[in-house]
Amino acid sequence: MDDLQQILNSFTPVTLEEMDAVKLLNRVDTKFTFNKSQLLPLLNELRESYNVLDICGLRQCRYKTLYFDTPDLRMYTLHHNGKLNRYKVRLRRYEDSGINFFEIKFKDNKKRTIKKRISRKEFNDVITGKAERFLAETCPFTAELLKPAVMVYYRRITLVSKTFSERLTIDVGLTFEKEGRQKSFDPLCIVELKQDSSTRSPALALMRKFHIQDVSMSKYCFGIISLCENVKKNNFKPKLKEINKICYETH
């Protein structure tokens, strides 16, 4: 058993049904990025305030997410330009359970993230049927405008506050894929704190203790930058510099 699994096994488990009390589909997100060398000591301290999601004995769950965009990457460009009231459209597969959700995320002008989703039987790269109708009801982008943009793979650890007031996701093993090309960022850990409001959090205190900065980038945007040469990226360059420093400087 590796050290990560050993620490995860020491957390108190919470079931998917119990976690439903903290879905947080309308929430405030705070993201952090750090080198995986800090993950084990961080988890060791998070254990006091958080339980871990356990699904049939699994405490690291495999995710596969296909993002859609227009051929000219309009959603990416809006994010790059700092526009709020913006959308992301994706199909997510929980690999270990075989469950799929078609999801639409909306970041409003108050920087709240609102997520709506429907279940899907199939994981495919065409938006049709129920998903097409859902898109038309929820988002200004139509199905015929949207094409597969990038695939993202990672493993996720989900921690739930013992007070059920917030959720903390930790993503590792990040890999992007587009048209047969792949790029991986194995040293990277991405943490997302999800709360219904910006309140005091044990996780935030620990991020300060471990000198982990609020350096974040949308996985979708990160994937596009990593695999597309001719895209506008000037506004992301400071974050890219920080992420490369986190990944590849000696720790």
Secondary structure, DSSP 8 states (H G I E B T S, - for coil): --HHHHHHHTS-EE-HHHHGGG--SEEEEEEEEEEGGGHHHHHHHHTTTEEEE-BTTBSSEEEEEEEEE-TT-HHHHHHHTT-SSEEEEEEEEETTTTEEEEEEEEE-TTS-EEEEEEEES---SS--HHHHHHHHHH-SS-GGG-EEEEEEEEEEEEEEETTSSEEEEEEEEEEEEETTEEEEETTEEEEEEEESS----HHHHHHHHTT-------HHHHHHHHH-SSS--GGGHHHHHHHHHHHHS--
